[in-house]
Amino acid sequence: SGGPKSLADIGSVDDVAARLVSTENARSRGAAKSSLRSAETREDSDGVRYYEIVYEKSVLGVRRVLQTTLALDVDASSGASTLYTLTAEQDRERYDADAEAMRALGAGFKILRPGE
């Protein structure tokens, strides 16, 4: 079956983060003024890799922070892959006031396979 077999197949965490930011800017014709805050990779105890990307954009003049977690799961029997995405969005002041809890939300995102 075709499709990506790992997150690296869709790009490095830095490449994916850059595409997210540029897509926001293109979609808004530059009005979003999106900018990257951070881009990191983590791996859970099952060997699943996650991309954690945090960026800002303007929505109607208000700065918003988006925290996106990506993970790719490949079915061992069929080879089919599924890309999972968790995105949380909040006003910048609220995000910054509780950044630890927001990061914990992303860190708690885990792919569960049948039987787990």
NUFIRO-807004 format. One record per residue: residue in three letters; x, y, z of N, C-alpha, C in turn; residue number from 1. Coordinates in steps of 0.1 Angstrom, whole numbers, plus 5000, padded with zeros to 4 digits. Layout:
! NUFIRO-807004
<'ala'; <X; Y; Z>; <X; Y; Z>; <X; Y; Z>; NUM>
...
! end
This chain:
! NUFIRO-807004
<'ser'; <5008; 4988; 5000>; <5000; 5000; 5000>; <5009; 5012; 5000>; 1>
<'gly'; <5005; 5023; 4993>; <5013; 5035; 4992>; <5011; 5044; 5004>; 2>
<'gly'; <5017; 5055; 5004>; <5016; 5064; 5015>; <5028; 5064; 5024>; 3>
<'pro'; <5029; 5074; 5032>; <5041; 5075; 5041>; <5041; 5064; 5051>; 4>
<'lys'; <5053; 5060; 5055>; <5055; 5049; 5065>; <5061; 5055; 5078>; 5>
<'ser'; <5064; 5068; 5078>; <5069; 5074; 5090>; <5067; 5089; 5088>; 6>
<'leu'; <5067; 5096; 5099>; <5066; 5111; 5098>; <5077; 5117; 5090>; 7>
<'ala'; <5089; 5111; 5090>; <5100; 5116; 5082>; <5096; 5116; 5067>; 8>
<'asp'; <5087; 5107; 5063>; <5083; 5107; 5049>; <5075; 5119; 5045>; 9>
<'ile'; <5069; 5126; 5054>; <5062; 5139; 5051>; <5071; 5151; 5053>; 10>
<'gly'; <5083; 5149; 5058>; <5093; 5159; 5061>; <5098; 5159; 5075>; 11>
<'ser'; <5108; 5167; 5077>; <5114; 5168; 5091>; <5104; 5177; 5098>; 12>
<'val'; <5105; 5177; 5112>; <5096; 5185; 5120>; <5098; 5200; 5116>; 13>
<'asp'; <5110; 5204; 5112>; <5112; 5218; 5108>; <5105; 5221; 5095>; 14>
<'asp'; <5106; 5211; 5085>; <5099; 5213; 5072>; <5084; 5214; 5074>; 15>
<'val'; <5078; 5205; 5082>; <5064; 5205; 5084>; <5059; 5217; 5091>; 16>
<'ala'; <5067; 5222; 5101>; <5063; 5234; 5108>; <5063; 5246; 5098>; 17>
<'ala'; <5074; 5247; 5090>; <5074; 5258; 5080>; <5062; 5257; 5070>; 18>
<'arg'; <5058; 5245; 5066>; <5047; 5244; 5057>; <5034; 5249; 5064>; 19>
<'leu'; <5032; 5245; 5077>; <5020; 5250; 5084>; <5020; 5265; 5085>; 20>
<'val'; <5031; 5271; 5088>; <5031; 5286; 5089>; <5029; 5292; 5075>; 21>
<'ser'; <5035; 5287; 5065>; <5034; 5293; 5052>; <5020; 5291; 5046>; 22>
<'thr'; <5013; 5280; 5050>; <5000; 5277; 5045>; <4990; 5287; 5052>; 23>
<'glu'; <4992; 5289; 5065>; <4983; 5299; 5072>; <4985; 5313; 5065>; 24>
<'asn'; <4997; 5317; 5062>; <4999; 5330; 5056>; <4994; 5330; 5042>; 25>
<'ala'; <4995; 5320; 5034>; <4990; 5319; 5020>; <4974; 5320; 5020>; 26>
<'arg'; <4969; 5312; 5029>; <4954; 5312; 5030>; <4948; 5325; 5034>; 27>
<'ser'; <4955; 5333; 5042>; <4950; 5346; 5046>; <4956; 5357; 5038>; 28>
<'arg'; <4963; 5354; 5027>; <4970; 5364; 5019>; <4979; 5373; 5027>; 29>
<'gly'; <4986; 5367; 5037>; <4995; 5374; 5046>; <4989; 5381; 5058>; 30>
<'ala'; <4976; 5381; 5059>; <4969; 5388; 5070>; <4972; 5381; 5083>; 31>
<'ala'; <4974; 5368; 5083>; <4976; 5360; 5095>; <4989; 5363; 5102>; 32>
<'lys'; <4999; 5368; 5094>; <5012; 5371; 5100>; <5017; 5360; 5109>; 33>
<'ser'; <5015; 5347; 5104>; <5019; 5335; 5112>; <5034; 5335; 5114>; 34>
<'ser'; <5038; 5330; 5126>; <5052; 5328; 5129>; <5054; 5316; 5138>; 35>
<'leu'; <5065; 5309; 5136>; <5067; 5297; 5144>; <5073; 5300; 5158>; 36>
<'arg'; <5068; 5293; 5168>; <5073; 5294; 5181>; <5082; 5283; 5184>; 37>
<'ser'; <5078; 5271; 5181>; <5087; 5259; 5184>; <5083; 5247; 5175>; 38>
<'ala'; <5092; 5238; 5173>; <5090; 5226; 5166>; <5099; 5215; 5172>; 39>
<'glu'; <5093; 5205; 5178>; <5100; 5194; 5184>; <5095; 5181; 5181>; 40>
<'thr'; <5103; 5171; 5183>; <5100; 5157; 5180>; <5100; 5149; 5194>; 41>
<'arg'; <5091; 5141; 5196>; <5091; 5132; 5208>; <5088; 5118; 5203>; 42>
<'glu'; <5091; 5108; 5211>; <5088; 5094; 5208>; <5083; 5088; 5221>; 43>
<'asp'; <5072; 5080; 5220>; <5066; 5074; 5231>; <5072; 5060; 5234>; 44>
<'ser'; <5068; 5053; 5244>; <5074; 5041; 5248>; <5071; 5029; 5238>; 45>
<'asp'; <5061; 5031; 5229>; <5058; 5022; 5219>; <5066; 5024; 5206>; 46>
<'gly'; <5075; 5035; 5206>; <5082; 5038; 5194>; <5075; 5047; 5184>; 47>
<'val'; <5063; 5052; 5188>; <5056; 5061; 5179>; <5062; 5075; 5180>; 48>
<'arg'; <5065; 5081; 5169>; <5071; 5095; 5169>; <5060; 5105; 5167>; 49>
<'tyr'; <5062; 5116; 5174>; <5052; 5127; 5173>; <5059; 5140; 5170>; 50>
<'tyr'; <5053; 5148; 5162>; <5058; 5162; 5159>; <5049; 5171; 5168>; 51>
<'glu'; <5056; 5180; 5176>; <5049; 5190; 5184>; <5053; 5204; 5178>; 52>
<'ile'; <5043; 5211; 5172>; <5046; 5223; 5165>; <5037; 5234; 5172>; 53>
<'val'; <5043; 5245; 5175>; <5035; 5256; 5181>; <5038; 5269; 5173>; 54>
<'tyr'; <5028; 5275; 5168>; <5029; 5288; 5160>; <5018; 5297; 5164>; 55>
<'glu'; <5020; 5310; 5160>; <5011; 5321; 5162>; <5005; 5326; 5149>; 56>
<'lys'; <4993; 5331; 5150>; <4987; 5338; 5138>; <4977; 5349; 5143>; 57>
<'ser'; <4974; 5358; 5135>; <4964; 5368; 5138>; <4951; 5364; 5133>; 58>
<'val'; <4940; 5366; 5141>; <4927; 5363; 5137>; <4919; 5375; 5140>; 59>
<'leu'; <4914; 5383; 5130>; <4907; 5395; 5133>; <4914; 5405; 5142>; 60>
<'gly'; <4928; 5405; 5141>; <4936; 5414; 5149>; <4940; 5409; 5162>; 61>
<'val'; <4936; 5397; 5166>; <4939; 5391; 5179>; <4950; 5380; 5176>; 62>
<'arg'; <4961; 5380; 5184>; <4971; 5370; 5182>; <4966; 5357; 5189>; 63>
<'arg'; <4967; 5346; 5181>; <4963; 5333; 5186>; <4975; 5323; 5185>; 64>
<'val'; <4975; 5314; 5194>; <4986; 5304; 5194>; <4979; 5290; 5191>; 65>
<'leu'; <4986; 5283; 5181>; <4981; 5270; 5177>; <4992; 5260; 5181>; 66>
<'gln'; <4988; 5250; 5188>; <4997; 5239; 5192>; <4992; 5227; 5185>; 67>
<'thr'; <5000; 5221; 5176>; <4996; 5210; 5167>; <5005; 5198; 5170>; 68>
<'thr'; <4999; 5187; 5173>; <5007; 5174; 5174>; <5003; 5165; 5163>; 69>
<'leu'; <5013; 5160; 5156>; <5011; 5150; 5145>; <5017; 5137; 5149>; 70>
<'ala'; <5010; 5126; 5144>; <5016; 5113; 5146>; <5011; 5104; 5134>; 71>
<'leu'; <5019; 5095; 5130>; <5016; 5086; 5119>; <5016; 5072; 5124>; 72>
<'asp'; <5005; 5065; 5121>; <5004; 5051; 5125>; <5003; 5042; 5112>; 73>
<'val'; <5011; 5031; 5112>; <5011; 5022; 5100>; <5005; 5009; 5105>; 74>
<'asp'; <4995; 5004; 5098>; <4989; 4991; 5101>; <4999; 4980; 5097>; 75>
<'ala'; <5003; 4972; 5106>; <5013; 4962; 5104>; <5009; 4952; 5093>; 76>
<'ser'; <4996; 4948; 5093>; <4991; 4938; 5084>; <4989; 4943; 5069>; 77>
<'ser'; <4984; 4955; 5068>; <4980; 4961; 5055>; <4991; 4971; 5049>; 78>
<'gly'; <4998; 4977; 5058>; <5008; 4987; 5054>; <5002; 5001; 5052>; 79>
<'ala'; <4988; 5001; 5054>; <4982; 5014; 5053>; <4985; 5024; 5064>; 80>
<'ser'; <4987; 5036; 5061>; <4991; 5046; 5072>; <4979; 5056; 5074>; 81>
<'thr'; <4979; 5061; 5086>; <4969; 5071; 5090>; <4977; 5082; 5097>; 82>
<'leu'; <4975; 5095; 5093>; <4981; 5106; 5100>; <4970; 5112; 5109>; 83>
<'tyr'; <4974; 5113; 5122>; <4966; 5118; 5132>; <4971; 5132; 5136>; 84>
<'thr'; <4961; 5141; 5138>; <4964; 5155; 5142>; <4956; 5160; 5153>; 85>
<'leu'; <4962; 5166; 5163>; <4955; 5172; 5174>; <4960; 5187; 5174>; 86>
<'thr'; <4950; 5196; 5173>; <4953; 5210; 5173>; <4945; 5217; 5184>; 87>
<'ala'; <4952; 5225; 5193>; <4945; 5233; 5203>; <4949; 5247; 5199>; 88>
<'glu'; <4939; 5256; 5200>; <4941; 5270; 5197>; <4935; 5279; 5208>; 89>
<'gln'; <4943; 5290; 5211>; <4939; 5298; 5222>; <4945; 5312; 5220>; 90>
<'asp'; <4938; 5322; 5226>; <4944; 5336; 5225>; <4958; 5335; 5231>; 91>
<'arg'; <4967; 5343; 5226>; <4981; 5343; 5230>; <4983; 5345; 5246>; 92>
<'glu'; <4976; 5355; 5251>; <4977; 5358; 5265>; <4973; 5346; 5274>; 93>
<'arg'; <4962; 5339; 5270>; <4957; 5327; 5277>; <4967; 5316; 5276>; 94>
<'tyr'; <4972; 5314; 5264>; <4981; 5303; 5261>; <4994; 5305; 5270>; 95>
<'asp'; <4999; 5317; 5269>; <5011; 5320; 5277>; <5009; 5319; 5292>; 96>
<'ala'; <4998; 5322; 5297>; <4995; 5321; 5311>; <4994; 5307; 5316>; 97>
<'asp'; <4991; 5298; 5307>; <4990; 5284; 5311>; <4997; 5275; 5301>; 98>
<'ala'; <5008; 5279; 5296>; <5016; 5271; 5286>; <5019; 5257; 5290>; 99>
<'glu'; <5022; 5255; 5303>; <5026; 5242; 5308>; <5014; 5232; 5306>; 100>
<'ala'; <5002; 5236; 5309>; <4990; 5228; 5308>; <4987; 5225; 5293>; 101>
<'met'; <4990; 5235; 5285>; <4988; 5233; 5270>; <4998; 5223; 5265>; 102>
<'arg'; <5010; 5224; 5269>; <5021; 5215; 5265>; <5017; 5201; 5270>; 103>
<'ala'; <5012; 5200; 5282>; <5008; 5187; 5287>; <4997; 5180; 5278>; 104>
<'leu'; <4988; 5189; 5273>; <4977; 5184; 5264>; <4983; 5177; 5252>; 105>
<'gly'; <4993; 5183; 5246>; <5000; 5177; 5234>; <5008; 5165; 5238>; 106>
<'ala'; <5014; 5165; 5250>; <5022; 5154; 5254>; <5014; 5142; 5258>; 107>
<'gly'; <5001; 5145; 5261>; <4992; 5134; 5265>; <4986; 5127; 5253>; 108>
<'phe'; <4987; 5133; 5241>; <4982; 5127; 5229>; <4989; 5114; 5225>; 109>
<'lys'; <4982; 5103; 5224>; <4989; 5090; 5222>; <4980; 5082; 5213>; 110>
<'ile'; <4987; 5075; 5203>; <4979; 5066; 5194>; <4977; 5053; 5202>; 111>
<'leu'; <4965; 5049; 5202>; <4961; 5036; 5209>; <4957; 5026; 5198>; 112>
<'arg'; <4963; 5015; 5198>; <4960; 5005; 5188>; <4950; 4995; 5194>; 113>
<'pro'; <4943; 4988; 5186>; <4933; 4978; 5191>; <4940; 4968; 5201>; 114>
<'gly'; <4934; 4966; 5212>; <4939; 4957; 5222>; <4948; 4963; 5232>; 115>
<'glu'; <4950; 4976; 5231>; <4958; 4983; 5241>; <4950; 4989; 5252>; 116>
! end
